[in-house]
Amino acid sequence: MEKYFLYPRKSTDVEDKQVLSIEAQIVELRKYAKDNGFEIVDTIIEKRSAKSPGRPKFNKMLERIQNGEANGILAWHPDRLARNSIDGGQIIYLLDQNILQYLRFPMFRFENTSQGKFVLSIMFSQSKYYVDNLSENVKRGLRQKLRRGEYPGKAPIGYYNDLRTKTIKIDKKTAPIIVKAYEMFATGNYKIAAIADFLAENGIKKKNGRTFYWTRVKNILTNVFYYGHFAYGGEVYEGKHKAIISKRLFDKVQAVMDKRSNNTKAIIKQPKPFCGLLKCSCSMSVTATTKVKRQQNGNTHAWTYYHCTKKSKAVRCMEAPVRSEALDAQLSAVLKEYQMPASLAAGLCELIGKDEKAEEAQTSKASASLRAEIAQLAGKQSILLDSYLNQDIDRDIFTAKKAEIMSRKKTLEEKLERTLSGQNAWVEPMRKWIAKAVSIRKIAESGDLVAKKCVLAEIFGSNLFLKDKKVVINDDKFLSPPLKNQWTALRAALAAPASRRGISFVEGPMRLELMTPCLKGRCSNRLSYGPVVRLPSDYTTK
Ligand SMILES: [Zn+2]
C-alpha cells in the first residue's frame, strides 16, 4: 500500500526564487496524486530553506515515516527535499533500509533501484551545487554580459543609460564638453584644475555645485570608456557603446598625464609660461623655479616662483621672487587694459566693411581707367605699325615712338597688377587683430598662462619689467607718444576721457580710422604719428 506525505516547500531565500509558490505546489501535487491514485496521509508545509540540515518539519516527517505512518513522499522536485548532503543522505539511507519505499515527483521520475538512488543522489548534490554556485552564476551572467560588450553599471559623464533598450547612449549635451576637455588637456597647456574649472563652467560638477576634485577629473581623463572600451573588475573589455574620442587623442592625454603625475622632476622641467616675457629691474632676465613639497600621504604640491637670474656682475640685484599666481594676477590686470569692448569691435567691423566696399569701388574705377589707357596704347601701337608699313613715317621715328609706347604700356600694366593685388589687403589682418583684441578679456580671465604670454609679448615686446614684486611697463619708451603699435593706440583711445575724445575727433564724428601704418601700408604719411585709433563719437567705454 502506497501512503504518501505531501511535502511542498518554498523558502524566501534567493535559491527558491524561481520555484512555484506553496499553494501552487499543493494544487499541482494533489492533482498529480489524484491522477495516479496515490493516498495522501498528510500535507507537511515547509517554509524553510534546504540549504543546510535542521528543518524541523522535514525531520519530523522522516520520523513519522520511520514510525510507519507513510512509506512515500510526494514533492514537486528532488530539490524540495534536500539541498544538502546530510538531508539527501538521510533520504537515501531510508530508501536503502526500505523504510521509505516511494518517492514521487511530477518533475522527475524516480525508481527505487540502485541506479535510481544513484541518480537521486546526483540530483541532491546538484541541488547543493546549485546553491553553492548561485552567486557564481550571477557572476557568470555578468561575465557573459561583459563579453558581449555591455557595461554593467552607470554610464560615465558624456553618456546615459537608456533604460528602455538597456544600452548606453551618447549624451549629446555633455559628450562635446568631455571631448573638449580631452582636447584641451592634450595640448599640455592646461592643468587638471583648469580642466575641472572648464567642466564646472559647462555644468559638469559635483551635485552640491562645487567643482570636481582633481582625482575625479583625472578619472575622466583616463577613462577608456570614451574611446569605446571599458574597464570592469580590473579588466578591459571592448564595449558596444559608441566612442566619443579617438584612441589617438586618448593616448595624447595619457602622455601629458604621465609626464606630470608622480614625477616631480617633470614638474620642475616643464617650461614656465612667463619665462622670457619679463626682465628684472636690473635688466637681467627673469627665470622660474618650482619648489615641490611631498606630503607623507604621497601628495605633492608645487609652487612656482619667478625671480632674477642675478647674472649681472656689475649690479647686485635685490629683487625678491614673485609667486606665479601673484604674477599671473598682475599680468591679467595689465592685459585687461588692452581688451576691446565687443560694442566697439562691432562698430569697427561695420566701418571696415564700409571702407572695404568704398575701396573696392575705388580700385575697380582705377583699374578700369588703367585698362582703358593700356588698350588705347595698344591701339596707338597698331596705328604706328600701319603708318610705318604704309611708308607714312620713316623707320627712325617708328622705332623711337614704338619704344615710348611700349615703355608707357609696361608701366601701366604693372600699376594695374599692383592695384588689383593690393585691393583690401589690409582688411583681413585688421579683422584678425580686432578679434584678438576682443578675445583678450577671455584670455585675461582664463587660467591659460601661455595664451596670456603670447598676447603680452605681442603688445609689449621687451618692455615689461619686474620691480619690487610688481610688473612695470617701461613708460618712457613704450607708453608715451609716439605710440609704438596698434595696441598702445587702442589703450590710449580707451583711456582718453570722453571730453578730450570729443575735441580730437570733432572733424569727423563717425569717421573712424583704425589704420595702423603697418597694416594699411599706403598711409606712409602717418608713420611719424604712429597708429591712429579714433573712436566713434557715440562710443562710451562704460
Ligand atoms: Zn635682477
Residues whose N, C-alpha, C, O or C-beta is under 5 A from the ligand:
A	BS01	ZN	C280 S281 C282 M284 C308 C317 E319
